[in-house]
C-alpha cells in the first residue's frame, strides 16, 4: 500500500494566511512553513493566470525534495469563461471575445498555444521531480457527449506524458451504471486519472456523486465540503461556496475508501478544497482555524489511528 499524502488546495488563500500561518510571517516563508506540515499541495492560482517559470522555480527551491505539487489548468484549457485580461498580453489581440470581454470559442490552435505555455510555466517543478498531476476541472456545462469526449482526447494529446487529472462537475458523466462504466473506461483507455470528489449530498445535475474508482496510476481525492446551502449560490467566491469544516465522523467515512484506493495506487493524494474559517477549539490560542488545514491535519490523525500509511 502506498503512502497517503494529504494537503490543501492552495497554500496562500485568505483563510490560510489569516488563520494557519503565524502572524507576521513573511509571504515568502509561507510555503516552507506549509511544507513542514504537509508534503503535497494543489496550486489553484494557475486557473486564473498562466504559471511563470520564475514563480514555479521559486516554489521548487523552497520545498523539500519529496514535496509534490499538483497544478490546476488555466481556465481556457478547461473551457471556462476567462476574461481577456487574464491572457498573456501578446495573445489578447488575437483572442475572440464576447460582449462581456471574455474569451469566446477560441480555435484549437489558440488553445494549443496556451497548453504549451502552461507546460513551460510548470517545467521547473517537473525538472526537480516535484510535479504531480495537471488538474483539468471541467465546468458543469461540459456534459457527456461526443464533442466533450473529443475535447478530452485532444487535451490529453496536448499534455503529452504529464498526468492528466480529470474532474467533472456534471452528473451526466456518471448518470447510471452504464454511463459510469463508459466514462471510466474512456478515461482509462486515454491515460487519464479520474478525480474522486466529495460534495454536498444534493440531487442535482451539477453535483457529481462520489465514484470510488481508479483509471490511472494515482488515487486523487478532492474534498469540497458538504455545504448544500451555498453550492449553487452565485457571487461570494470560493470561500463562501466551499465554507465547510468536516466532522470527525465525516472524515472517518473515508478511512476504508482510502484504504482500498491506496492499496491499488502508485500514489495516493487527498486535497481539501475548503476556503473559509471556523471557530477554533476552546482554549486554542486562535479564535478561528483555516478549514482546509484543520481538516487535513485531523484526517491525518484519523488515518494514523486506523494504521494506514499516511505521510
N, C-alpha and C positions, 0 to 999 in steps of 0.2 A: 504494500500500500504506500502510495506516495505521500509526501508531507503536504498538509493543507496550509496554504498561505492565506492570511486574512488581512484586508486593508480597507481603504475608503476610496470613494470616487472623488478625487481631488485631494490635494494636501493643503490647499490655500483658500477654501471657501470661507465666507464670513463667520460662520459658526465656529469653525476650527480656529481661525485667527483670534477670535474673541474668547473662546472657552476651552480650547485644548492646549494652545501654546502658552508658555509663561508670559506674563505681562512684560512688555518691554523687549521681548526677543526680536532682534533684527530680522527683517524679511528673508535675508539670505541664509539665516541659520534655521529657518523653519523646516526645510526638507531634511537636513541632518538630524534634527530633533525627532522628526516623524520616523526617520529610518532607524532610529534607536529602538523604536517601539513596534513598528510593523515592517515587513520586508517586501511588501508589494503595494502599488498604488495604481489607480486608474486616472489618467490625465484627461479631464473633460474640457479644459480651456481650448483645446485644439479643434473642438466642434465649431467654435466661433471665429477662429483665425488659424491660418496655416502655421504649423510649428516652424521655428527657425533653428538652424543648426547651433548657433551660439547659445541659445537658451537650453536646448536639449543636451548639448555638450556640458553645460554647467551642471545640469541635473546629474549626469553620469559621474562627474567629478566629485559631487558632494554626497554620494551614496556608496554603501559597501559593495564589495564585488558581487555578492549573490542577490542584490536587490533587483526586483523585476518591475518594469513599467509596462502598463498597457495604455494604449493611446486611442482616444476616441476620434473617429474620422471627421474631417471637416464637413460641414453641413451639405455642401453641394455634392459631395461624394455619396451621400445617402438620400439625396433627393428632397432635402429640406429647403424651406424658403430662407434665403440668405440675402441680406442687403448688399448692394453692390459695393458699399464702402468696406465690407469685410474681405473683399478680394484684394490680392496684391495690386498695387497701383497700376502696373503696366498691363494688367488684364481687364481693367474696368471699362475702358472704351469699347472693347470688342464684345463685352458681355451683353446678351439680350436681357432687357429689363422690362418689368411690367409697370403699370401706372402707380404702384406703391414703392417703386425704387428697389425691387427685389429681382434677383437673377431668375429669369423665367425661361425654362425649356432650353438650356444650353446644349450644344451639339456634343456628340461623343468625343470629338477631338478636343473640345474645350474642357470637358470633364477629365479627359485623359491627362491633360497638362496639369490639372490640379492634383490628380493622383501622383504624378511624377514629382511634383514639388513637395507634396506631403511626405513621400518616402525619403526624399532628400533631407527634409527637415528632421526626421527621426533617425537618420543614419548614424549619428554619434551613439545613440543608445544601442543600435544593432552592432556597431563596431565593438563596443565594450561588453557585448553579450548581456545586455540588461533590458532588451526589448522583448516583451511577451507577445501579445496579440494586438491587432488593429480592430477596434470595436466598431462594427458597422451597425448602428442602431437606426432602424428604419422607422419612419413616422407611421401613424395609424392609417393614413390614406394609401399606403403601399399594401395592397391586398394580394392574396394569392391569385394570380392569373398568368397566362403565358408571357406577357410583357414584363412582369416583375421577375419571373424566373430567368428570362433572357438577360435582364439587367444584372441580376445576381451573378450569373455566369460570366458576364463581361467584366464586372467589378473584380471577380476572382482573378481573371487574367491580368488586370492592372496591378494587383498586389503581388504578383509573382509568387515567390515562396514564403512570403510573410504569412503568419497565421491569421486567418480572417474569422473574427468572432461575430456571429450574426444574431442580432436581437430584433424580433418582430414586435410590433405594437398593435396588430390587428388579429382578432381571433380566427379569421378565415384560414390562417396557416395551420391551425390545429382544431378545426371546427368539429371533426368527428374522427373516429378511429382511422378511417381510410385517409382523410386529409392529413392527419398527423403522421401516418406511416409514409405517405408520399413526400411530405415536406422533409422529414428526417432523412429519407433515402436520398433525396436530391442534395441535401447539404453534405451528406457523407460521400456521395459519388463525386462531388465537385470539390472535395477537400476543404469544407467549411466547418467551423466549430459552432454547434448550437449553444446559445446562451440560455441557461436556466434562470428563470426570474421568479421573484416573489412579489406580489402586488395585492392591492385591495381585493377582498372577496366580493366582487361585483359581477353580475351577469350583464355584460356589455361587450359590444364588438371591439371596443378599444382597450379591453383588458385581456391579456393573454394568460391562459392557465399555466400553472407550474408543470412543466413537462420534464420529468427526470429522465434524460437521455443524453448520450454522448455520440457525436458524429465526427469528432476529431481527436487529437491527442490530449487535449486539455478538458478538464471539467471546469466550467466557468459559470459562477453563480452571482447574479446581481440582485440584491435585496433592496426594493424600493420603498418598503414600509406598506402599511395597510390602511392608510388614511382615505377611506371612501368618500369623506365629505369634500376633500379638496382635489381628488384625482382629475375631475373634469372642469375644475374651476379655471376660468381664463384670467390672465393677469396674475400678478403677485409673484411669479417666478418660481424657480425650483424649490426655494426654501419653504414656500407655503405648500406646494403640491406634495412634496416628499417630507412633510413635517410629521415625524413618527419615531417613537422610541419603542423598540421591541421589548416585550416582557420576557422573563426567563422561560416561561412555558412556551412561548412562541419560538424562541431560539432553540429550545430543546427539540422542537419538531424537526429540526434539521440534522440532528445527530445521526440517525440511521440513513437518511438520504445521502449525507456526505460520506458516511462510511462506505456506502455502495458505490458512489461516484468515484471517490478517491481510490477505491480498490481496483478500478478499471483504468484510471487515468495515468498518463505520464506526469502530468502536473495538475494540481487542483487549486482553484482560487475562489475566494468568497469576498465580494466587494460590496460595501454598504453605501447606498445612494440616498442617505438621509441628510438633509441640508439645513437643519434648524437646531434649536437648543431645547433642552428640557430641564426642569428643576433638578438640582443636584441632590445627593443623599444628605439626610440630616447630619450635621456635624462636619460635612465636607467644607473645605475652605472656599470652594467655588459655589456661588449661588446657582449656577447653571452648568450643564455639561453639553458638549457638542455631541449630537445624537450618533453620528456615524462612528466616531472614535469610541464612544461609550458602548455602542452595540458590538463593534468589532472586538473590543477588549473582553466584554462579557462572553461572547460566543467562544473566544479562545479558551477562556476558563472552563466553560461547559464541555468543550471538546476534550480538553485535558482530563477532566474528571471522568469522561467516558473512555479514556485511554485511546483516543485517536491521535495519530501523529500530526500534531499541529505546530507550526513554527511560532 
